[in-house]
Amino acid sequence: MTDATTDPELTADTIADLSAAYRETEPIYAVEQEQRETLPDALRAGEFGRRDAEWMVRWYFRRHLGAYPDRKRRAVEERFESNPFDDVIAAITTAADRIEDEDVAGATTELTALEGVDVGVASAFLAFLDPESCPVVSEREWRALRECGAIAEPYPDPLDVDDYRRYRSACLEIAAETGHDLPAVTHALWRLRADGGGQDRDGQDRDD
């Protein structure tokens, strides 16, 4: 585990620098940003196609740029593709309603009822449904947040709804304190792990 005296700090300047590095170096950023600008309204209205929904699942794994095991990624994608599309639309639009009611736990539960959607994948849907309120989470962001001292618990495997609520609260607090939006915070967490540390399982960075 990283020594407490060397823990990085997520200051406003640090987030600005790391999120800029994300924009400049992550090859998937341009498409991600385009989708973030167009998907929220479409998802809330239920006016999206199957490929839009499948893209969010692919994005969640493929942003690792090959570091996530291909067999596991494909298995999840295939399970998600097996969902009747009417069920996908119903889950996403109901999740949107739950978010409007500030019921993030309920929104997450709606999404995880779908095949292939665990809490991590659900967070990807939530992050495009409401980018200003719901951050994406994976082992990489969680470990970076822990390195910064913003969350005490090791990465839980599997994540549950309470874990996501705790992670979300920490990210929202950082966003409020630094004046950055949630995508900038999660981009900074992603780059923080890219710029140092050991290896997580599945080839990602590890800190304990």
C-alpha angles and dihedrals in degrees: 000000000000114000112254092233091061099043110134119239124227098221122165090259093048092051091048091052096044095044089049088052089051092052092047101043111026107091093206094055098092093055091041091055093046090053092046089057096049109026104064095068093039093050094048091050094045088238100133136103132241090256091058091055093044090049091061091054091048091047092054091060105026095058083077085070095222098323092107112079109265095217093054092045093051092047091056093045092050092049091051092049089056091067116104105250092233088061090051092051092047093049094048097045092045089049088053090054090049091052091052087054089049090245100136092161090056091047091051092048091052091054097044089058086075120090112261095017118116124167092277094053090042088056089059090056090046092049090058094039092055113004093177095055109027124055125201115244135200134148090275097057093040093054092047090051090050091050088056091053093243093119127028105199124088116245107289117226110229104025115223132197094266090052090054092049090052092048092046092051091052092050093047090051091052091048091051094047095048102035093238127127122246096258089056090050094050091043088054091050090050093051093043089063091044092055098054149347136076129286130296119207112280089040097294126127117289129203102177 
